[in-house]
Amino acid sequence: MGKAVVLTDSTFDQIINSDKPVLVDFWAEWCGPCKMIGPLVEELASDYEGKAVIAKLNVDENPQITARFGVRSIPTLLVFKKGQVVDKQIGAVPKSVLAQKLAAQVA
């Protein structure tokens, strides 16, 4: 069963440069909407196992990456392809919206 990869400032670049699409959930422990979307992100990790990388980055523990991508409100979800941001979602949304964004990059 797939599980979301936990990213840090030091592992971020290596993971987003994967040959598969990468969805990164920027979140924090104190963020209510982040807690709502967290289980959906974990479900996507199972759904897309082998097809995409699903990852989470705690903004409080990793300020460099958070600042580099200008993440000001959370949850922010960025979709990367070969290290480049190709899609973005700010705020909690249904799983189907995130799945659609990923599916567009997996094809």
N, C-alpha and C positions, 0 to 999 in steps of 0.2 A: 504494500500500500504506500503510495507516494506521500511525501511530507514536504512542507515548505522548507526551503533552505534558509537558514538564518545568516544574514549578511552583516558585515562590519565595514568600517571605512577601509580596512586593509584587504578584504576579500572581494569587495564590490566589483572592481574593474575586471578581475579574472572571470567572475561569474557572468557579467553582462555581455562579455565577448564570446559567449557560447555560440555554437553553430545552430542552436535551437532558439526560438523566441523566448524571452525572459520577461515574466511579469513580476514587478517589485512592488510590494505593499509597504509604503512608508507609514509607520504607526507609532503610537506611544501608549504606555500603560494607563495613563490617566484619561485617555480619549474614549468617550462613550461610543461614538460611531465606529471607531476602530475595533472595539470589542464585538460590535454587531457583525462587521465584515470579516473578522478573523477566521471564524469557522468556514465561511464560504471560500476563503483563500486556501484553506487546508483541503477542502473538497476538490477544488480545481487542481491541486497538486496530485490528487489521486486520479482525477479524470484525464489529466494531460501527461501522466507519467510516461516518459519515453518520447513525448512529442514536444514538450516545452518545459522550461524551468520556472518553477513558482518559488518566489523568495520574499522574505520579509526583512525590513530594516527598521530598527528602533531609532527614531530621530533624536531622542535624548542621549543615547549612547554613541551616536555616530554623526556628530554635527558637521563634519567636513563634507560628506556626500550630500547630506540634507541641504547645505548651503550651495554646493556646486550645481544642484539641479533646481535651486530656487523654490524648494518646497516650503510653503508658508502655512498652508492649512492641511490638516490630516483628517481622515486618511486620504493620501494621494497614491494612486496606483499608476505606475509608468510601465509601458510595454517597450522592450528593447529588441532590436534585431541587429545582430552583428555590432553591438555596442552603441547603436544609435537609438534615441527615443523615436518610436514610430506611432505611439498612441498614448493617451493620458486620460485619467478619470480622477476627478477631485470629488470627495464625498462618498458616503455609503450608497451603494446601488445594489439592485438584485444581482444574484449570481449570473443570471442569463446575460446581463449587459457585459460583465467581465468575460464570460465565455465567448461572446460574440467577438469581442476585441482580440482575444487570443486566437480564435478560429480563423480570423482573417489573416493572421500572420503564419499560422501553421500550414495553411494550404500551399 
